[in-house]
Amino acid sequence: MLSSHFGFQDEVNNKYRRQKTPLLDLFKDVFSWLPIYSSVYAKKSKLMIVHGGISTRVNLQRIMSLTRNRYISIEVPPKSKSGGQQLTPDEDNEYRQMQDLLWSDPDPHNRQGCRNNDDRNIGCFFGPDITEQFLNEYNYSMLIRSHQVKERGYEFTHDHKVLTVFSASNYCGGSNWGAVIRWDYNEQEPLLIQYKTEYVEMEKLSFNKDLLEKEFQRADRYQTNHLSLTVWSKIMTNVLHIDLPWLILRSKLVQEDTQGILYNTMFDGYILDNTRFQMSNTGIMEDLYMWKDMLIRLFNLIDYDHSGFISRNEFSDVVKLILYDEYNTDDIDEAYIEELISAMDLDNNGRIDINEFLESFRIVNVKKSGRLNQPRPPRKKVQINNF
């Protein structure tokens, strides 16, 4: 019912006309096995993550023991295990618990207790006292949930013990921010990241074509028809005044080879889906994912405080270690380290996460793939090839 109301079913029907029915059934099967809630342990916190909320009747031991795939839809009760159409009292209680976990909201008036959710006609409103009791009973420090659009993308309630996070910005034509959180293992508070999606029309690229070409040519001092990835990305941001992950989107807009971005291909028929170019590079992605596990292990080794990010100090330490092992020296210009961090830190927040780490190795692999048969240049005193 929800997939039909909010457009998902129509999208599947339009994109997969021949297989729409079995594909929708498959989606239903997959969702019927998704966890109802998750427990996440940080060093100083134990977090419960659920879509909706809690109530006085929610019993997590019961939830952990139920047959998850019985619940295809929460709006429609499952069939009774006895074979009848009507649920037994015990089954009805379990069904109501599922509804509460997926449909409940913090009480909008901060009232005590638990009452019917009249706004949704399903689930309940739970007060700060219910939150306190529930967290104490199950030894949680915070409840993280979604289910409600928030103007800033997130909202703390119940004395900072309930955090609502809503990731869809501009929801249903509105103007709200979207948000995600990242909880570093050693931290007591989450890192909240807000954003707004922005509809980008290709006409905006066309309108700024002359200015983009001028900036591209100005940056191409030696007239090679190439720009580095970072230079091209910065020009796109500065000229269009749109802060998008251009490095990730580049395959949709422009071609590149072993020397960098071929900026003159920017307006070759608007390269929105350059299948021929992408197919010629499929081996690169295959190589990346073949080594993905090793790269993740490497990331975790460098991230020795297990924060989920590689800091400048951690990165500097490993670069010096590599240099000492290969050249018997850890004397390196700090500018080299800053340059390397800047190239890998795609969102410019001062630290490198796992996605940026993997993307950086993919970029390096693109460049290396065209140089395998070329003679290696003589080594400089300090040369770093792997980052």
C-alpha positions, 0 to 999 in steps of 0.5 A: 500500500505504501509503495503504491501511494508514494510512487515506488510501485509506479517507478518499478512498473515504468522501468521494468515493465516485463518483470514488474510483478515478480520484481515487486514480489521480490522487494516485498520478500527482501523487506520482510526479512529486514531487521526491525531494530538494531543495537549499536555499541560505541565505546561509551554508548549503547544505541537502539536504532528503529524506524518509528519508536517504542511503547509500554508493550514492546518486549525486545525478547519477544521481537527477537524470537518472532518469525520476521517474514510473517509481516509483509505489511504492518498495515495488514495483519498476518494470518494466524499460525492456527490457520484461522483468519483472526489472530490469537490474543498472543499473536495480536499483541506481537502484531501491535508491538511491530506496529509500535516499533515502526509507526510510533512517534515521540509525544508532540506535547511532551506528555507523560505515558503512552497513548494512541497515535491519533495523527496516524491511526496506528502506533502510539505517542510515547512520552519522556517517561516511557523513553526513560523506562525503556532505555533503563530496562534494556541498558540503552543510552539513546534511541535513534529513529526516523519516521518524521520529517524535520525542518533541520533534518534532525531533532533531539527530544526527551532530554536528549535521549531520542534523536530523530534523523530524516535523510530526505531533504525537500520532502514532498516538495517542501524545504526541509534539510536532510541529515545523516549521523556518524557516531565515532566509536570513541565519542559520546555525541554523534556527528550530524551532517545536514544537506539539501539536494539541489536539482541541477538542470543541464541548461545551467551547464550550457548557460555557463559554457563560455565561462567554464571553457575560459576557466578550463583553458586558463588552468591548462597552462601548457595547452594539453587539453587535460586538467587534473581531477581536483582542478576540474572539480574546483572549477565546476564548483566555483563557476556553477556555484553548486557544491556537488561531488563532481569527482564522483559525477565526472563519468556522466559529464566528461571523459578522462584518460591516463593524463586526467580530465579531457575538459573539451569533451564537457559539451560533446552532446552532454555526456549524460550516459556515455556507455561506450566510455564507461564500458571501456573502464569496467576492468577498473571497477572490477579491480577495485572491488577485487581488492576492496577487502584488502583496502578496508583492512588497510584503512582500519590499520591506518585508522589506529584509534578506530574513529572511522576516519583517517586523521591528518596525524594518522595519515602523516604517520603512515606516510613517514613509515613508508618513506622510512621503510623504503628510503631509510628516512622520515624527513618529508616536507609537510606540504607533500602530506597536505597535498595528498590529504587534500587530494583524498579528502573529497568533501574537504572536511579535514579527514578521510572516510572509507568512501574517500579512501576507496575512491582515491585508490580507484582514481590512482588505478585509472592513472596506473592502468595506462602506464603499465607498458611505459618505462618508469621515470627515475626515482626522486629523493622522495616519491610517493606513488601509492596514495 
